[in-house]
């Protein structure tokens, strides 16, 4: 079993930066990929960025060049560095982890990011 705890959300002006953190605990040895998803009011949850155990990353087109996903294996933590923030980035950001074997999926509680103009 895996537990995920997010932190780092808050209020920031357009053009500013935030760094989100997601600390994983439990059966972390089974995690092969982690990621960040966002959900704005009235919208479906959408992929922001992912990172695999091999270090491969994937980003939504809307955040490429602005956001960077990274990990600290010693701390079992994944980060999302968010630069050049836009009001359109305002959403709840959720941490996700995928494990094997067998395959399973876990979610954090979410952290609010609000970008003002």
C-alpha positions as CSV (number, residue, x, y, z in Angstrom):
1,X,0.0,0.0,0.0
2,X,1.1,3.5,-0.8
3,X,0.2,6.8,0.9
4,X,0.8,10.1,-0.8
5,X,1.0,13.5,0.9
6,X,1.1,16.7,-1.2
7,X,2.3,20.1,-0.1
8,X,3.5,23.4,-1.6
9,X,0.3,24.8,-3.1
10,X,-0.8,28.3,-2.5
11,X,-1.6,31.7,-4.0
12,X,0.8,33.3,-6.4
13,X,0.7,36.1,-8.9
14,X,0.9,35.5,-12.6
15,X,4.5,35.0,-13.7
16,X,5.5,33.6,-10.3
17,X,6.6,30.2,-9.2
18,X,5.6,27.4,-6.9
19,X,7.1,24.0,-6.1
20,X,4.8,21.2,-5.2
21,X,6.0,18.2,-3.3
22,X,4.5,14.7,-3.0
23,X,6.0,12.4,-0.3
24,X,5.2,8.7,-0.7
25,X,5.2,6.1,2.1
26,X,4.4,2.5,2.4
27,X,5.3,0.0,-0.3
28,X,7.4,2.6,-2.2
29,X,9.6,-0.1,-3.7
30,X,6.7,-1.1,-5.9
31,X,6.4,2.4,-7.5
32,X,7.4,2.5,-11.1
33,X,5.8,5.9,-12.0
34,X,4.6,9.0,-10.3
35,X,2.9,12.1,-11.7
36,X,0.9,15.2,-11.2
37,X,-2.6,15.8,-12.4
38,X,-4.8,18.9,-12.1
39,X,-8.5,19.4,-11.8
40,X,-10.2,22.8,-12.3
41,X,-13.8,23.4,-11.1
42,X,-16.2,21.7,-13.5
43,X,-13.4,20.0,-15.4
44,X,-12.1,16.5,-15.5
45,X,-8.8,15.6,-13.9
46,X,-6.0,16.0,-16.5
47,X,-2.4,14.9,-16.8
48,X,0.2,17.5,-16.0
49,X,3.5,15.6,-15.8
50,X,4.8,12.1,-15.1
51,X,8.1,10.5,-14.2
52,X,9.0,6.9,-14.3
53,X,11.5,4.8,-12.3
54,X,13.8,5.0,-15.2
55,X,13.7,8.8,-15.2
56,X,11.6,9.3,-18.3
57,X,9.3,12.3,-18.1
58,X,6.2,13.3,-19.9
59,X,4.4,16.7,-19.9
60,X,1.1,18.1,-21.0
61,X,1.7,20.5,-24.0
62,X,0.3,23.4,-22.0
63,X,3.1,23.2,-19.4
64,X,6.1,22.3,-21.5
65,X,8.9,24.7,-20.9
66,X,7.3,26.0,-17.7
67,X,6.9,23.1,-15.4
68,X,9.5,20.5,-14.4
69,X,8.9,17.2,-12.7
70,X,11.7,15.7,-10.6
71,X,12.3,13.2,-7.9
72,X,14.4,12.6,-4.8
73,X,14.7,8.9,-4.4
74,X,16.3,9.1,-0.9
75,X,13.2,11.0,0.3
76,X,10.7,9.1,-1.8
77,X,9.4,12.4,-3.0
78,X,8.4,13.8,-6.4
79,X,8.4,17.5,-7.1
80,X,6.7,19.8,-9.6
81,X,8.5,23.0,-10.2
82,X,6.0,25.5,-11.6
83,X,7.4,28.6,-13.3
84,X,5.8,31.4,-15.3
85,X,2.5,30.5,-13.8
86,X,-0.7,31.7,-15.5
87,X,-4.2,32.2,-14.2
88,X,-5.2,29.2,-16.3
89,X,-3.0,27.0,-14.2
90,X,-5.4,27.5,-11.2
91,X,-6.6,24.1,-10.1
92,X,-6.3,21.4,-7.5
93,X,-3.1,19.5,-8.2
94,X,-3.1,15.8,-7.3
95,X,-0.2,13.5,-6.9
96,X,-0.4,10.0,-8.4
97,X,1.6,6.8,-8.0
98,X,1.5,3.6,-9.9
99,X,2.9,0.3,-8.5
100,X,3.8,-3.2,-9.6
101,X,3.4,-6.1,-9.2
102,X,0.5,-6.4,-9.5
103,X,-0.4,-3.0,-11.0
104,X,-2.1,-0.5,-8.7
105,X,-2.8,3.2,-8.5
106,X,-2.9,5.7,-5.7
107,X,-3.9,9.3,-5.3
108,X,-3.1,12.1,-2.8
109,X,-5.7,14.4,-1.4
110,X,-4.7,17.3,-3.6
111,X,-3.3,20.8,-3.1
112,X,-4.8,24.0,-4.3
113,X,-2.9,26.3,-6.7
114,X,-4.3,29.7,-7.3
115,X,-2.7,32.1,-9.8
116,X,-4.0,35.7,-9.7
117,X,-3.6,38.3,-12.5
